[in-house]
Amino acid sequence: MALRPGRGAAARQSRRRPGVVCTALDRDPYGRIVASCTVDGRDVATEIMRAGLAWAYVEYSDDYVALEAEAKDAGLGVWQAAAEAPWDYRADRWGRAVEASPGGCPIKGNISADGERIYHTPWSPYYGRTQISEVQGERWFCDEAAAQAAGWRGAEGR
């Protein structure tokens, strides 16, 4: 099934450039379309992998493992230096936050301007910019259960 042009950047490009063709292959567990795209008959993913600009996401497919290995062996793209796969980096957010937090308790309990007690986990969108001032009653928690038991609520998108 060929994709109909939508409103995104890729769709706008495909309308401007008739040589761009995307074909829906499947849907991922989140309902997003998994597609294969070509430009003038050349597979976009193959070209990205050859240049070393992406990782083969083997959780869903092993189609690009050999191309990733070739790019890695040649030291191309992301393989010019030590590199960590994005999913490995995201999976270690908790570990990095534990190392950086006082006493190894990475959950930030801050008090909003209107006095609401809110806790932020390392994957919260505002975690990085949330500063804790213990002198103002803010505190660190080792787990969400402790924060909730102390009367704090989770941040949106935690």
N, C-alpha and C positions, 0 to 999 in steps of 0.2 A: 504494500500500500504506500503510495507516495504521499508525503506530507503536504498539506495546503499551507501556503504562506500565512504566517501569523503576524504578530506585531513586534516581535523581537528583532534584535540586530541582524541575526542570521537570516531571518525572513526578509528583512528589508534588502539585504545584500542579494538574496536569491532573486528578488524582483528586478534589481538593477543589473544583475549578471545572470543571464539565462543559462550559463554553463553550470550553475550550482543546482544539484539535485540531492534531496534527502529522502531516504526511504525508511519508513517505520519498520522496525524489526520486532519489537516487543514493548512491554511496559515493565518498569522496575517495581519493587515492592511498595514504593510510594505513589505509584500511578503515573509516573513521568514516562514519556515516550523515549524509548531507546531506539536510536536511528543510525543509519550509515549515510554519510554525506560524501559526495564527490564534487570536484570542480574540474570541468572539462575532462571528465572520465577518470580522474586520479582520486583515489580514496584519501580523504582528508586525514583520518586517523593514522593511516599508514605513513603518510608524509610527516606528521607530527612525531610519531614514534621513531622514524628513521633519523630525524634531526635531534633526538634525545630530549624532546620538550615535554614529555609526559611519562607516567608510569603505566605499565600494564596492570589493569585492575582485575587481578585474577579471581577475586571473589565472584565475579560475574562471567568472566570469559578468559580463556587462555590464548585467544587469537593473536595477541600482540607480544607474547612473551619472547619469542625469538628476535623480533625487531628491537625490543628493549635491551636484550642481551648484546646485540650487535652495537647499538648506540653506546651502551655502558663500556664495552670493550674498547671502543674507539674514543672514549672520553668526550662524547658530544653532549651539548646542551647541559641539562642538570647534572650530568655525570662528569663534568669537568672538575668537580671537587666532591668531598663527602656529601651525601644527600640522604635525607630521611623522607620516606613516603608520607604524603599528607595524612593518611589514615593512621599511621604510627604516631605521628606528631600529635594529632588530635586525641588519640587514645591515652597519651601520657600527660594530658593537662593536669590531672589530679596529682601525679607524681611531681611535676615541676612546681605546682602550687604548694605542696607539702614542704618541699625543700626551701621555698622562698618565704614561708610564713613562720611567725614566732611559735615555737613549741610544736611545730609540725601540724598545726590545726589550720587548714586553708580556707575555711568558710568565713566570709567577712560579714559581721553583723553591724550594719550601720543604722543611724537614726536619721530619718528624713527631716526636711525643714519643718514639717507639721507634726513631728514627734513620732511618726510611725516607725516601728522597729522592723527592719527588712534584712534578710540575709541573702548573700550572693555566693553561689557555688562557682568553682573555676570555669564552668562553661556558660555562666550567665553573660549576657551581652555587655553588662556594665561592670563586670568584675575588675577588669584592668584599670578602670578609672575610679573605682571606689576606694577611698582612703579611709582608714580606721583611726579614730582618735579615742583612745581608751580613757583619756581624761574627761571626755564628753559623754562617757557611758557606752561607747561603742565597744565591740569585742570580737574575738575570734572564737570559732567553734570547730570542733573536730569532726562533727557529722551533723546531718540535717535534723536527726531526731533530737539532739541536744539543743539545737537552735529553736526548734518548735516547742520543746518542753519549757524553754525559757521565755516563751511568749513572742517569738519572732516569726514573721511569715516569709515565705520564699518570694524572691523577686520574680517579676514577670519574665518568662522565657528562661527560667533557671534550668 
